[in-house]
Amino acid sequence: MKIKYCCKNFRHGSKSVYKAMKEKFPEIKHKKRDCLGNCKACSKGCMVLVGKSEKIVCAPTAKKLYKELREMIG
């Protein structure tokens, strides 16, 4: 599994999610990119792209995004 993070989205709180996920799940690939090209989703709250199909996972807060990602991983 791979998770891509938008650096521009870090101001919405996803930087804390990146750090926490990287620490908790070191076996997963965590990639930071300057821009993921999903500005509509990115501007509304915390978001990441997950997996090869690059599914967008969005949440209004970093805490909720972290929870969603943990549920996806299992």
VMD Tcl script that builds the backbone (N, CA, C; Angstrom):
set m [mol new atoms 222]
animate dup $m
set s [atomselect $m all]
$s set {name element resname resid chain x y z} {
  {N N MET 1 A 0.850 -1.182 0.000}
  {CA C MET 1 A 0.000 0.000 0.000}
  {C C MET 1 A 0.891 1.239 0.000}
  {N N LYS 2 A 0.407 2.279 -0.637}
  {CA C LYS 2 A 1.122 3.541 -0.708}
  {C C LYS 2 A 0.156 4.679 -0.381}
  {N N ILE 3 A 0.634 5.645 0.396}
  {CA C ILE 3 A -0.164 6.825 0.724}
  {C C ILE 3 A 0.606 8.053 0.266}
  {N N LYS 4 A -0.053 8.898 -0.538}
  {CA C LYS 4 A 0.563 10.135 -1.020}
  {C C LYS 4 A -0.065 11.327 -0.307}
  {N N TYR 5 A 0.795 12.225 0.152}
  {CA C TYR 5 A 0.374 13.420 0.875}
  {C C TYR 5 A 0.722 14.657 0.061}
  {N N CYS 6 A -0.178 15.635 0.043}
  {CA C CYS 6 A 0.060 16.913 -0.628}
  {C C CYS 6 A 0.672 17.880 0.377}
  {N N CYS 7 A 1.850 18.401 0.079}
  {CA C CYS 7 A 2.514 19.344 0.994}
  {C C CYS 7 A 1.696 20.618 1.183}
  {N N LYS 8 A 0.948 21.023 0.157}
  {CA C LYS 8 A 0.102 22.209 0.280}
  {C C LYS 8 A -1.055 21.964 1.248}
  {N N ASN 9 A -1.396 20.695 1.456}
  {CA C ASN 9 A -2.486 20.335 2.364}
  {C C ASN 9 A -2.013 20.283 3.813}
  {N N PHE 10 A -0.730 20.341 4.041}
  {CA C PHE 10 A -0.202 20.279 5.403}
  {C C PHE 10 A -0.750 21.396 6.278}
  {N N ARG 11 A -1.091 22.524 5.685}
  {CA C ARG 11 A -1.643 23.636 6.477}
  {C C ARG 11 A -3.033 23.318 7.035}
  {N N HIS 12 A -3.690 22.305 6.469}
  {CA C HIS 12 A -4.996 21.870 6.982}
  {C C HIS 12 A -4.845 20.841 8.102}
  {N N GLY 13 A -3.622 20.433 8.383}
  {CA C GLY 13 A -3.383 19.501 9.480}
  {C C GLY 13 A -2.906 18.129 9.064}
  {N N SER 14 A -2.787 17.880 7.771}
  {CA C SER 14 A -2.396 16.542 7.339}
  {C C SER 14 A -0.925 16.220 7.635}
  {N N LYS 15 A -0.132 17.220 7.995}
  {CA C LYS 15 A 1.269 16.958 8.344}
  {C C LYS 15 A 1.355 16.083 9.596}
  {N N SER 16 A 0.470 16.320 10.552}
  {CA C SER 16 A 0.454 15.489 11.756}
  {C C SER 16 A 0.039 14.057 11.423}
  {N N VAL 17 A -0.863 13.904 10.452}
  {CA C VAL 17 A -1.288 12.573 10.008}
  {C C VAL 17 A -0.107 11.865 9.337}
  {N N TYR 18 A 0.611 12.590 8.493}
  {CA C TYR 18 A 1.793 12.032 7.818}
  {C C TYR 18 A 2.800 11.504 8.840}
  {N N LYS 19 A 3.120 12.320 9.832}
  {CA C LYS 19 A 4.108 11.922 10.848}
  {C C LYS 19 A 3.628 10.724 11.663}
  {N N ALA 20 A 2.368 10.757 12.084}
  {CA C ALA 20 A 1.816 9.675 12.898}
  {C C ALA 20 A 1.733 8.367 12.120}
  {N N MET 21 A 1.283 8.442 10.873}
  {CA C MET 21 A 1.159 7.235 10.049}
  {C C MET 21 A 2.535 6.649 9.719}
  {N N LYS 22 A 3.486 7.506 9.435}
  {CA C LYS 22 A 4.835 7.048 9.108}
  {C C LYS 22 A 5.469 6.334 10.305}
  {N N GLU 23 A 5.198 6.843 11.491}
  {CA C GLU 23 A 5.736 6.236 12.708}
  {C C GLU 23 A 5.027 4.918 13.037}
  {N N LYS 24 A 3.698 4.909 12.912}
  {CA C LYS 24 A 2.897 3.743 13.288}
  {C C LYS 24 A 2.966 2.615 12.248}
  {N N PHE 25 A 3.076 2.980 10.967}
  {CA C PHE 25 A 3.081 1.991 9.884}
  {C C PHE 25 A 4.300 2.191 8.969}
  {N N PRO 26 A 5.502 1.869 9.455}
  {CA C PRO 26 A 6.709 2.078 8.632}
  {C C PRO 26 A 6.774 1.166 7.399}
  {N N GLU 27 A 6.002 0.087 7.395}
  {CA C GLU 27 A 6.016 -0.841 6.258}
  {C C GLU 27 A 5.248 -0.299 5.051}
  {N N ILE 28 A 4.430 0.726 5.256}
  {CA C ILE 28 A 3.672 1.352 4.170}
  {C C ILE 28 A 4.515 2.473 3.565}
  {N N LYS 29 A 4.440 2.619 2.247}
  {CA C LYS 29 A 5.163 3.715 1.590}
  {C C LYS 29 A 4.400 5.012 1.782}
  {N N HIS 30 A 5.080 5.996 2.322}
  {CA C HIS 30 A 4.499 7.320 2.547}
  {C C HIS 30 A 5.260 8.307 1.678}
  {N N LYS 31 A 4.567 8.944 0.750}
  {CA C LYS 31 A 5.201 9.876 -0.186}
  {C C LYS 31 A 4.623 11.276 -0.009}
  {N N LYS 32 A 5.511 12.268 0.025}
  {CA C LYS 32 A 5.083 13.676 0.056}
  {C C LYS 32 A 5.301 14.251 -1.343}
  {N N ARG 33 A 4.319 14.982 -1.826}
  {CA C ARG 33 A 4.430 15.657 -3.122}
  {C C ARG 33 A 4.045 17.122 -2.935}
  {N N ASP 34 A 4.635 17.992 -3.722}
  {CA C ASP 34 A 4.300 19.413 -3.643}
  {C C ASP 34 A 2.810 19.634 -3.905}
  {N N CYS 35 A 2.293 18.998 -4.950}
  {CA C CYS 35 A 0.880 19.123 -5.295}
  {C C CYS 35 A 0.415 17.817 -5.922}
  {N N LEU 36 A -0.734 17.316 -5.494}
  {CA C LEU 36 A -1.282 16.076 -6.038}
  {C C LEU 36 A -2.301 16.325 -7.148}
  {N N GLY 37 A -2.611 17.594 -7.397}
  {CA C GLY 37 A -3.530 17.923 -8.480}
  {C C GLY 37 A -4.994 17.723 -8.147}
  {N N ASN 38 A -5.324 17.628 -6.884}
  {CA C ASN 38 A -6.713 17.471 -6.453}
  {C C ASN 38 A -7.101 18.668 -5.594}
  {N N CYS 39 A -6.984 19.841 -6.164}
  {CA C CYS 39 A -7.139 21.090 -5.403}
  {C C CYS 39 A -8.530 21.275 -4.801}
  {N N LYS 40 A -9.561 20.782 -5.460}
  {CA C LYS 40 A -10.918 20.921 -4.909}
  {C C LYS 40 A -11.035 20.178 -3.592}
  {N N ALA 41 A -10.559 18.944 -3.548}
  {CA C ALA 41 A -10.608 18.155 -2.315}
  {C C ALA 41 A -9.626 18.700 -1.287}
  {N N CYS 42 A -8.485 19.117 -1.756}
  {CA C CYS 42 A -7.411 19.605 -0.883}
  {C C CYS 42 A -7.816 20.882 -0.142}
  {N N SER 43 A -8.546 21.744 -0.800}
  {CA C SER 43 A -8.916 23.027 -0.192}
  {C C SER 43 A -10.024 22.900 0.852}
  {N N LYS 44 A -10.736 21.767 0.867}
  {CA C LYS 44 A -11.861 21.587 1.778}
  {C C LYS 44 A -11.475 21.003 3.133}
  {N N GLY 45 A -10.317 20.388 3.220}
  {CA C GLY 45 A -9.898 19.777 4.482}
  {C C GLY 45 A -8.702 18.887 4.263}
  {N N CYS 46 A -8.486 17.955 5.148}
  {CA C CYS 46 A -7.356 17.033 5.060}
  {C C CYS 46 A -7.647 15.966 4.011}
  {N N MET 47 A -6.648 15.675 3.181}
  {CA C MET 47 A -6.836 14.645 2.164}
  {C C MET 47 A -5.519 13.961 1.831}
  {N N VAL 48 A -5.635 12.703 1.376}
  {CA C VAL 48 A -4.501 11.925 0.898}
  {C C VAL 48 A -4.978 11.063 -0.264}
  {N N LEU 49 A -4.029 10.525 -1.018}
  {CA C LEU 49 A -4.334 9.547 -2.053}
  {C C LEU 49 A -3.815 8.200 -1.572}
  {N N VAL 50 A -4.643 7.157 -1.697}
  {CA C VAL 50 A -4.291 5.850 -1.168}
  {C C VAL 50 A -4.312 4.805 -2.276}
  {N N GLY 51 A -3.280 3.960 -2.288}
  {CA C GLY 51 A -3.224 2.808 -3.172}
  {C C GLY 51 A -2.838 3.126 -4.599}
  {N N LYS 52 A -2.757 2.063 -5.400}
  {CA C LYS 52 A -2.370 2.202 -6.803}
  {C C LYS 52 A -3.425 2.957 -7.602}
  {N N SER 53 A -4.692 2.782 -7.226}
  {CA C SER 53 A -5.771 3.483 -7.929}
  {C C SER 53 A -5.879 4.937 -7.482}
  {N N GLU 54 A -5.085 5.293 -6.478}
  {CA C GLU 54 A -5.041 6.650 -5.927}
  {C C GLU 54 A -6.427 7.153 -5.524}
  {N N LYS 55 A -7.077 6.366 -4.682}
  {CA C LYS 55 A -8.381 6.746 -4.140}
  {C C LYS 55 A -8.197 7.946 -3.211}
  {N N ILE 56 A -9.044 8.946 -3.372}
  {CA C ILE 56 A -8.978 10.137 -2.528}
  {C C ILE 56 A -9.681 9.841 -1.209}
  {N N VAL 57 A -8.976 10.099 -0.122}
  {CA C VAL 57 A -9.563 9.974 1.208}
  {C C VAL 57 A -9.534 11.367 1.832}
  {N N CYS 58 A -10.723 11.888 2.157}
  {CA C CYS 58 A -10.841 13.238 2.710}
  {C C CYS 58 A -11.521 13.180 4.075}
  {N N ALA 59 A -11.188 14.170 4.902}
  {CA C ALA 59 A -11.837 14.320 6.199}
  {C C ALA 59 A -11.750 15.789 6.599}
  {N N PRO 60 A -12.719 16.256 7.380}
  {CA C PRO 60 A -12.701 17.670 7.778}
  {C C PRO 60 A -11.572 18.029 8.749}
  {N N THR 61 A -11.077 17.024 9.501}
  {CA C THR 61 A -9.991 17.285 10.451}
  {C C THR 61 A -8.908 16.215 10.315}
  {N N ALA 62 A -7.726 16.532 10.829}
  {CA C ALA 62 A -6.610 15.584 10.782}
  {C C ALA 62 A -6.928 14.338 11.604}
  {N N LYS 63 A -7.593 14.525 12.721}
  {CA C LYS 63 A -7.930 13.401 13.599}
  {C C LYS 63 A -8.845 12.399 12.887}
  {N N LYS 64 A -9.827 12.931 12.160}
  {CA C LYS 64 A -10.761 12.061 11.434}
  {C C LYS 64 A -10.077 11.380 10.255}
  {N N LEU 65 A -9.164 12.073 9.593}
  {CA C LEU 65 A -8.419 11.469 8.489}
  {C C LEU 65 A -7.567 10.321 9.010}
  {N N TYR 66 A -6.890 10.530 10.119}
  {CA C TYR 66 A -6.069 9.489 10.732}
  {C C TYR 66 A -6.925 8.270 11.066}
  {N N LYS 67 A -8.106 8.511 11.635}
  {CA C LYS 67 A -9.015 7.424 11.988}
  {C C LYS 67 A -9.456 6.643 10.754}
  {N N GLU 68 A -9.795 7.351 9.680}
  {CA C GLU 68 A -10.211 6.695 8.424}
  {C C GLU 68 A -9.095 5.841 7.856}
  {N N LEU 69 A -7.879 6.364 7.861}
  {CA C LEU 69 A -6.738 5.607 7.344}
  {C C LEU 69 A -6.475 4.360 8.193}
  {N N ARG 70 A -6.575 4.503 9.499}
  {CA C ARG 70 A -6.369 3.335 10.390}
  {C C ARG 70 A -7.409 2.257 10.111}
  {N N GLU 71 A -8.668 2.657 9.859}
  {CA C GLU 71 A -9.720 1.702 9.549}
  {C C GLU 71 A -9.466 1.019 8.215}
  {N N MET 72 A -8.943 1.762 7.241}
  {CA C MET 72 A -8.642 1.168 5.929}
  {C C MET 72 A -7.538 0.122 6.042}
  {N N ILE 73 A -6.556 0.391 6.877}
  {CA C ILE 73 A -5.420 -0.529 7.027}
  {C C ILE 73 A -5.826 -1.761 7.825}
  {N N GLY 74 A -6.668 -1.542 8.822}
  {CA C GLY 74 A -7.171 -2.663 9.589}
  {C C GLY 74 A -6.474 -2.927 10.880}
}
mol reanalyze $m
mol bondsrecalc $m
mol representation Tube
mol addrep $m
